[in-house]
Every structure is written in structure tokens, then in C-alpha cells.
Amino acid sequence: MISYLEGKIIDKNEKFFVINTGGVGYRVFSHEGILKKIPDVEQNIGVWTHLYVREDALDLYGFLDKEELDFFETLISISGIGPKSALGILEVAPVASLKQAIVSEDETFFTKVSGVGKKTAQRLILELKNKLAKKITPVKGSDSAEMAEAIDALVGLGYKERDARKVLQEIPKDIKGVEAKVKAALKQIK
């Protein structure tokens, strides 16, 4: 199992990067949020990896921090969630927010991901809630229907869902109403 790679970036695009370690180039898949943080070609980097074995391929998935790798491995252990869906989920929000959404039983974080429907989101929550509940206190309404509508509005205006969610989580909690949340988020973005 390849768990960690350190070396020089020799190629990079919107789906993967290639890291040269000891004269061997490893293609490492990741999500857009991580790929934006990966340095340019010819720069050195260290990444945590998961080797996903299929009948017809050996694919490496890479992450900049161990917590994200651990959560990725937890996600792919759930029936119906493969590596691409897990990457899609990790792109939606930071790991801490995803864990909070699971404990709070907020399906909206997961149903927006391609390949993850309502049933898969419910299965994910059902399987992980008890594991995470010991470590995380549920916060009801932290990402309620109102927050979901505000996120949809910002996505409709052309912002990425991950960015919209991040900005909305940073606005003051005393701002109520979808319209007010969207206006506050737009002011913060500019």
C-alpha cells in the first residue's frame, strides 16, 4: 500500500497531478480544492495517498492532510460510494463541516454531489452518525433549509457550492432569512 509520497510535481491538470518520487512518476487523483493548492510544476510536495484497487486499474488518490485522507477512506467504505463520489463530497465542504452535517443529519451536503442520491446520503448518515456522535455535538439548524436555499441562490449566481457554503458559514449567525444571508455573503465576497 502506498500511503505517502514526497517529490517533485512534474505534471498537473484539473483531475490529477503527477509526482516524481525517486525517478518514478505517480499519477495522483484529487479534487479541485486540493489541486488548486498543489504547487506548480517543478515544486516539491508531500501528499497522503490511498491506493484504490480495481480489477482493471490501480488508482492513487492524494490529500494534503491526513484528516481528509481518513475521511475519504471512511466514505469509500460505505456501500454505493466510490472514490469519485467521495472526492465530490470532500469538495463540497471542509471535513469538519461534513462531519457536523452527518451528526446533524443534514442530507443537503451530500445530495448535490454527482452520483449521490437521497438514499445514498441517508445510508452515509446512518452508517457514520453513531461513530461521529461521540466526538461531535449535533447542532440542529446549523445548515438548515434556509442555509441550503442561500447556497442554491449563490450557486445560481455562478459561485461554486464549496465557496458559497464557506462564505455563508463566515457571516454573522444573527443574520436571518435567505435574502439577508445572500446579501451578506455577496458583500463578503466582493
Secondary structure by P-SEA (a helix, b strand, c coil): cccccccccccccccbbbbbcccbbbbbbbcaaaaaacccccccbbbbbbbbbcccbbbbbbbccaaaaaaaaaaaacccccaaaaaaaaaaccaaaaaaaaaacccccccccccccaaaaaaaaaacccccccccccccccccaaaaaaaaaaaaacccaaaaaaaaaacccccccaaaaaaaaaaaac
